[in-house]
Amino acid sequence: MGFDKTAMGQVVQLIRKRGKIGEDAFSEQNAIVELYLSAYEGRGTRPAGGSRCHRAHRPQPVLPWRKRPRLAR
């Protein structure tokens, strides 16, 4: 079994880019990409003061023994 040609090409691209723009700029770009990706996937950190549970925003289910309010006709 050999290496994946596409993956190896991406590794070479990253190595060349890191050498071209410098280690600090490369690390900063990667950190920003990881931050955006984690926010998109919903695993990011909450901003200050955002300690409420994400479940608090979901509507409560209507339980079978509770009657639903009737709508006016």
Backbone torsions as a table, in degrees:
resi	resn	phi	psi	omega
1	MET	NA	137.7	-178.3
2	GLY	-110.5	-170.4	179.2
3	PHE	-83.5	153.7	174.5
4	ASP	-76.6	119.6	-174.8
5	LYS	-62.0	-39.7	-179.2
6	THR	-66.2	-44.7	179.9
7	ALA	-64.3	-41.9	179.2
8	MET	-65.0	-36.4	176.3
9	GLY	-62.9	-39.0	177.8
10	GLN	-67.4	-37.2	177.8
11	VAL	-63.2	-45.2	179.1
12	VAL	-62.4	-41.1	177.5
13	GLN	-60.1	-44.8	-179.9
14	LEU	-63.7	-40.4	179.8
15	ILE	-64.6	-42.9	179.3
16	ARG	-66.6	-41.0	179.7
17	LYS	-64.4	-42.6	179.6
18	ARG	-62.0	-40.3	177.9
19	GLY	-68.2	-32.1	-176.8
20	LYS	-76.9	-44.3	-174.8
21	ILE	-97.8	-10.9	179.1
22	GLY	98.6	152.3	-175.3
23	GLU	-64.1	-42.0	-178.0
24	ASP	-64.8	-48.0	-180.0
25	ALA	-64.7	-37.6	179.3
26	PHE	-65.3	-43.6	178.7
27	SER	-64.6	-39.2	178.8
28	GLU	-64.2	-44.0	178.5
29	GLN	-62.2	-42.5	179.1
30	ASN	-64.7	-38.5	179.2
31	ALA	-64.8	-40.2	178.9
32	ILE	-65.7	-44.1	178.9
33	VAL	-61.6	-44.1	178.7
34	GLU	-63.0	-39.1	178.1
35	LEU	-62.1	-48.4	-179.9
36	TYR	-64.4	-40.3	179.8
37	LEU	-65.1	-41.9	179.6
38	SER	-67.5	-35.4	177.0
39	ALA	-67.2	-41.0	179.2
40	TYR	-63.8	-40.7	-178.6
41	GLU	-81.4	-5.3	176.8
42	GLY	80.2	17.0	179.5
43	ARG	-111.2	14.9	-178.9
44	GLY	-76.9	172.8	178.1
45	THR	-82.3	153.6	179.0
46	ARG	-86.1	148.4	175.1
47	PRO	-67.5	164.3	-178.6
48	ALA	-57.2	137.1	-179.6
49	GLY	83.5	-0.2	-179.2
50	GLY	-100.2	52.9	-174.8
51	SER	-88.6	0.2	-179.6
52	ARG	-69.2	147.0	-179.7
53	CYS	-69.0	141.3	179.8
54	HIS	-66.1	-22.0	179.6
55	ARG	-72.4	-19.2	-179.2
56	ALA	-66.1	-19.2	-178.0
57	HIS	-89.1	-8.5	-179.3
58	ARG	-82.0	143.5	176.9
59	PRO	-68.6	146.6	179.8
60	GLN	-76.2	138.7	178.7
61	PRO	-70.0	151.5	176.1
62	VAL	-85.3	118.6	-178.4
63	LEU	-79.1	151.1	-174.1
64	PRO	-60.4	-31.2	-177.8
65	TRP	-84.0	-5.1	175.8
66	ARG	-95.8	136.4	177.5
67	LYS	-83.4	141.3	175.1
68	ARG	-79.2	142.3	179.0
69	PRO	-66.4	140.0	179.1
70	ARG	-80.3	142.2	178.0
71	LEU	-87.0	140.6	177.7
72	ALA	-69.2	138.2	-179.1
73	ARG	-95.9	NA	NA
